[in-house]
Amino acid sequence: PHEMGSQNRAAKVKAAKKHKPNVIIVDIKDHIVGRAAAVIAKQLLLGKRVTVVRTDEANIAGTEIRNKIKYLQFLRKKKTTNPKKGPFHRRSPSDVFCRVVRGMLPDYTKRGHSAL
């Protein structure tokens, strides 16, 4: 009878898994955008739900002039026949960050598309 009790306790401990929250809130103030996006993309692929706050205060690696030139080149890209058909350039910090994360996900596969 004593062995039965220890087996039941072991089964209960095994059944009670560690609490792993499905929703993660991340504050990326003063973090590098690319590195934070890589970590968040991995969590999304693992099936977590991620909410990112304070994206406007995140840092982009490189000098300010270099980043401005790169962004202006990105804004120049458009469809020559009809620019209203895209590509669309989101300007809010949260949308820019979403685009960075989306670029790190294999959204052409079922797994990557479900992570979005």
N, C-alpha and C positions, 0 to 999 in steps of 0.2 A: 504494500500500500504506500510506503514511503517513496518508492521509485515513481509511482504514478503521479504524485504531487509535483515532483521535479520535472517530469515530462510535460505536465500541463503548463507549468510556469514557463518552460522553455518555448512551448508553442505560443503562449500569449506574447512573450517578448518578441518572437519572430513575426507574429501577426501585426504587432504594433510597430509599423515602419516609422522611420524618422520623418518628421514633418518637413516636407519640401514644398514651399509655396509655389503655385503656378503663376502668380503675378509678382513681378519684380519691379520696384520703382528705383530708377537710377538717376542720380543728380550728376550731370557731367560738367558742372562749373569748373573752369580752370583745368579741364582735361583735354588731351589731344583728340580731335574729332575722329581720325582714322583708327586709332588704337581703341577708343571706346566703342566705335562702330563694329570692330572685329569681335570684341567680347560679346556685344549685344547680338550680333548675327549668329554667333555660336549658340547662345541661349535660346534664340528663336528656333534654331534647327533642332534643339533638344526638346522643343514643345512648350517652352515657357512663354508666358505673356509678359511683355516688357513695356513699361511706361517710362519715358525719358523726360526729365524736367530740366529747365534752365539751359536749353540748347543755345540760346542767344549769348551765353557767357562762356561757351566752349572755345578752345583755341584751335586754329588750323596751323599745321606745321609749316615753317618757311617764313620768309620775310613778308611784310605787308604788301610791298610793291609787287613781289612775285605772285602772291595770291590774287591781287587785284588784276594783274595782267592775264592770269589764267582764267579768272572768272569772266573778264570782258571777252576773251576769245570764245568762251563757252556761250556767252550771250549772243555772239555774232552768228552762231550756227542756226540756220533756219532753212525751211523748204523754199527754194527759189521761186517755184511756180505759184505757191499759195502759202504764205507764212502762217495763216490761221490754222493750217492743218498740223502744225508742230515743227520741230520739237518744242515743248513748253518748258520754260525756265522758271521754276518756282523760286521765289526770292525770300520767303520767310525762313528763319533759321531752322525751324522744326521740319519744314519740307525739304530743305537742303540736307539735313541730317538723315531723313528718311531715304532720300535718294542714295546717300553714301552707303547706308545699311543694305538697301536693295541691290546695290552693285556687288555686294559681298555674298549675296545669296544666289544659289542656282535656281532662279525662278522659272526656268524652263523644265525643271523636273517636278514631279508630284510633291516630293518632300520639300523642296524649296518654295513652291507655290503655296503650300499649306502653312509654311512658316510666316509668310507675309500676312 
